[in-house]
Amino acid sequence: MADSKAPARVAWTTRSAFILAATGSAVGLGNIWKFPYMAGANGGGAFVAVYLLCIIMVGLPIMTAEVMLGRRGGMSPISSMRKLARDSGVSSRWAWVGGLGALSGFLLLTFYTVIGGWVLFYIAKMASGSLQGATTVEAQQALSDLLGNPWMVLAGHTLFMVMTLWVVGRGIHKGIERSARVLMPILFVLLIVLFGYAMTSPGFGEAVRFLFSFDFSKISGSSVIAAVGHSFFTLSIGLGAIMAYGAYMPRETINPRTGKRTPVSIGSTVLLVGVLDTVVALVAGLVIFPVVFAHGLAPGEGPGLLFVTLPVALSDVLGGMWVGTAFFVLVLCAAWTSSISIAEPPVAWLTEKGISRPKASLMVGAAAWVVGLGTVFSFNLGSGYTLFGMNFFELLDFVSVNIMLPLGGFLIAIFAGWVLKETHARKELNMKSFGIYMVWRAMVRIFSPLALVLLVVFSLWKALAGEPVAAPEPELAPAIEQPALEQPEGEELPPPDVPAVDSVGELLPESE
Ligand code: PFF
């Protein structure tokens, strides 16, 4: 097999290990936290329709390209890109695409772990019952208290960073693969249980209508852009995480009993991961919105949807404390397996430089922890420092997600579609249907790059014009103004001295 000249140094033990790890990477805060609030803020079904279209037309073709490049290169994204560029007879500067990805991953890691840290606190808050019976104002105050306390946010950030790099440091089999094998089943079971619970909620029908009634009059240019960006973020593409995982993907599996060899198809594997990722996002929406609607709360309230509205909505239902705890454990599993994949490309690259994996993880973790301090302080001590109207965290989120990821994805599509020898691409993908291969090729050569250029130009234009990036800026206000029926009157007005709540409202502009 000519392909054997690029063997992966380490390989997942089975195809299902790759599927679990890649799904673990894709399913994260983007699905359970961002997707529902973005759908809520961008008109529900209209956003969902565009998002699904983007997954199919842009996300899956680029994800396929990334896995293909990773498996063909067999090394960290930087080294794989250098090798493939040489094989294709072009400048080895293409390695910079891998470098850009590792840098975006590094930046993403610095704030992903901060949000992961909040999740840790929310598991404790829900399990201890401290939010039982909380009104909206009290739940907002609880979030403000957490974010306003730099030591608490720092502790969460530190713990989540250690958890992430500990797994990465243990290696592909004992670390990444094992964590995916444990955490992903927990995630799926919890999601199914919570879905069953949500189906019995009186708001379920309304939630289904909200997410699946495609009212195209509600689509705006910026919600399309938000959907394109989010499809990228949610599939973990554009920064090399999936490319790094692809490098460990075997070309064939051997049945230990029969000795039968079965080729591992990139196309169908990627399709499965994409479907799982999308289903989790939709089901997460169907878990969250019924409780929101059943309590007369606003779907478009933004980032607070998970950390404020959900605890409030669950605070007065039977077993709400357990449902809430289960929910945040689910979010933790999702966020953890994603942050592991974000850290993998830079760690893999350092190990190629002869540094041991535990040491490389320590180096990446320590550096990301330091840069992450900027995000930690964005919610408290440093909340007053802004550039282009964004605090440190918002700026980092904007630059990495809206500019660097799409740019990385664009370059990956160009490389896979125009630079890599066509015969190499075709051989590595080994698709059964030539028609499907040609559709993929047309997508990565023309359609996906075009869509991405539009996204980057539009995001930059909006940012420089000082407008909020992506559709209606989520606010906490509507949720405050629409009290849950059970709550006594007069308790719903926010006290004037809850500064952090406001910053939470802007906390994550839907920056994709
Ligand atoms: N896909 C993850 C989520 O939805 O939260 C985020 C992510 C992970 C983005 C890995 C990029 C990445 F490489």
Residues whose N, C-alpha, C, O or C-beta is under 5 A from the ligand:
A	BS01	PFF	S25 A26 V27 G28 L29 G30 N31 F233 T234 L235 S236 I237 L239 A241 S338 S341 I342
